[in-house]
Amino acid sequence: MRQIVLDTETTGLEPSLGHRIIEIGCVEMINRRTSGKTFQHYLNPQREIDPGAQEIHGLSNEFLEDKPLFADIADEFLEFVSGAELIIHNAPFDIGFLNKELELAAHDQRIEDICQVLDTLVLARSMHPGQRNSLDALCKRYRIDNANRELHGALLDARILADVYLSMTGGQATLSLDGTGQPGQTGMTGQHATAAKIDRAGLKLVVVKANDEELAAHEACLETIETASENGCLWNK
C-alpha cells in the first residue's frame, strides 16, 4: 500500500480570494513505513503573502522570488502522488488549494480523480471527540517530538504527521514473530523495534496440576452450572 503524507503552506486562507500555495511537502510511505522518498518545493505565488500567514510559516516574498511556479512542477507533483492514498490534516484546505493550482496551470485533473484522501483531522475527532485535535495537540497526546516546529514548514509538518498517523492507527507498523521480518517503525520516537525469535532448546516448562481439593471445587462448580443453566453445562458436553 502506497501512501503520501502531504502538507502545504500558503499565502493566506482562501484560494477563492486569489491566495496561492508557496510550499508543498510530501513523505512517501510503503506498507506503513517511510520509504525515504520525499517531494518538496518552495513556489513563487506571484502575489503578496498575508502578514498573518507569514507569521505562521516564516516564508517571505523575497525568499520566494526566484522559486518555480506551480505550473513548472505540476507534472512532477502529479506523477509523485498519482495512485497513492493522501494523508492530510484538514484535507479540504490543502485539496482546495491544490485543485485551484491545477486549474490555474491548465490541468483538467483534480486530486480526487487520481488519489484517495484520508483526513487525519476527521479521524482524530472521531477518536478524541470534544478534545483539541490540532497537529501540535496530537503530538502531545501521542508523545511525538515536535520541538523543531517553531514555525510551520510543509515537509517538516508532513514528517510529523506521518508519525502521528502511525501512532493513531496502531503505532508500530509491523511485528515480525518469525524473526525474519524487517524492523517496523514505532511512529512515536523514530526508533525501531524487532521481535527476536525465541530459542526453546533446553527450555523447561513448569506444569502445576490441580490438587484434590481444587478438582472437587471445580466439579461442584460444574454441577451448579448444570443445574442453573437451561441448556446444561457445555463443559460436560
N, C-alpha and C positions, 0 to 999 in steps of 0.2 A: 504494500500500500504506500503510495507516494503522497506526502502532504507538504504543503508550503505554508510556513508561518509568515504572515505579512503584516507590515505596518507602513504608514505613510506620515509625512509631515507636510503641512500646507500653509498657504499664505493667510488663511482665515477659515471660517467655519462653513461657508455656503458656496458650493460650486455654481449654484444658480445666480449668485451675485458676482461671478467672474473670478472667484478665488481658484487657485491652482495648486497642484502638487509640486513640492520643492525637494522632496526626498522619498525614495522607495527603498525599503529594506525587506529582504526575504531570506528565510532559512529553510533549507530542504531537509525533510525527514523521510526516511525509508523504513517502513515497518517499525515506526515509533523510535527510531534512532536518528540523531542528526548525522547527516552524511558528510558534512564538511563543505558542501556546496552552498554558496550564498549568491544573492543578487542584490547589488546596491548601487544607486546612482543619486547624486545631487542634480537638481534640474533648475534651469533658468525659467522662472514663471512668467516672464515678460510683463510683470506688474509689481507694484509695491507690496511689501509684507505688512500686514496689520501689526501695530505695536504689541497688542496683546498676544498674538501668535508668536512674535519674535521672543517675547519673554519666556515662552514655554520651551521652544526648541533652540533658541540662540543663534539661528541662521540669519545672516544679514543679506540685504540686496547686493552689496558689494561683493560678498563671497560668491554669490550665485551668478554674477555677470558673465563669467566665461564658461559656465556649465552647459551641457547639451540641453536641447529642448526635449519635451516628452516625445514628440514625433520622431526624434532621432533615435530613441532607444525603444520605441513601441514594439517593433518586431522582435527584438531580443527579449523583451519582457514577456510578450505573449508566448514565445517559444519556451521560456523557462517555466511558466505556470500552467501551460495547457495540459489538461487532463488530470491535474492534481486536485486534491481537496485543499482549499484555502482555509487556514485557521486564522481568524481575525477577531480582535477585541473591539466590540461595537462595529460590526461589519457594515451596516448601512452607510456609515460615514465614509469609510475607505472605498467601498464599492461605488458609491455615488460619485466620488471624485475620479476614480479610475475610469468609469464609464464615460464621464464628461470629457476626460482627456482623450480617450479613444475616439469619441465623436469629433473633437476638435482636430484630431490627427487624421481624420477621414477614414477611420477603420469602422467597418459595419458590424464588427463583433462586439458583444457585451461580455463582461466577466462571467455572468451566469450561464452563458452559452458554452463556455469552454471549461468551466470549473464547478465543482461543488463547493459550497461555502458553509463553514461551521463557525458560528458566532460564540466565542467564549464568554461574552458578557451575558448572553441569554442562558448559556449553560450554568454560569456562576449564580445567576439569580434563581434558577430552579434548584440548585444545590444549597444555596445560602439565602433563602428569602428574608427580606427585611434587613439585610446587612449591607455594608458598603462592599462593592464589588469592582472598584477601580483596580487597575493593574497593580498599583502600589499596595492596596489593601489585600489583594490576593497574595502578593509576595510575602507580606507579613503573616497572613494566615497559614501559608504553606512553607514558611521559613526559607524563602528563596532570597539569596543575597542580591539586593539591587542598590548597593552602596554607591555604585558608579553612576546612578541615574539622577544626577543633579539637574541635568537638562534632558528633555526628550530627544531621542535620536531614533530614526526608523529601524536601522539594523540592530542597535542595542535593544530596543524595545521588542523586536521580533525574537531575539535570542532569549530574553527574559520570559516572553510569552510562551515560548517553546517549553521552558522548564515548568511554568505554571500549568500549561495544558497537560503535560505528562503527569504532574502531581495530581491534578484534578481528576484525571481519568484512570488512575491506578498507580501512579508513581513509577515504579520500576518497569522498564519496557519489556524485559523478558527475564525468565528464571529458568535456567537450564538445570535439570535434575540428573542428567546423564553424564555431566562433566565434560561434554564435548561442545556445548554451545558457546557463543561469544558473549562477553560481558554486556549487560544491559545498563543503560543509564538510569540513575536513581531519579533524575528530574528535580532533586532538591539541593544537592550540594555540588553537582558536577562530578562526583566521584563515581566509580564503577564497582559493581558487585558481581561475584560469580558464585555459583553453588558447586562446591567441590564434591566429587564422588567419594562416598564413604567406603573404606576398605573394611569389610566384615570378617576378614580372616582372623581367626582366633577370638572372635567376639563371643562372649558367654552371656546368654540371656538368662535372667533370673525369673523363674516361674513360681509364683506364690499360689498354692492351691487353697481352696476354702476348707475350713475345718468343719467338724460335725455340727457344731452349733450354728455356724453360718449357713450350712446346707439345709438344716432344719428350718431356719428362719426364711430361707428362700422358698422352700416348699410351702410353708404356711402362707407366704405372700401370694404364691400362685393359686392356692386354694381360695383365698379371699377374692382374687380377681375372677376366678372361675365362677364363684357364687354371685358376685355382684354384676358381672357383665352379661348382657343379653345374649351375646354370641359366644360366651365362654372365654377361656384364656387361650389366646393364639399361640402362646409359648408351648402349651401342652399339645397343640395340634401338629 
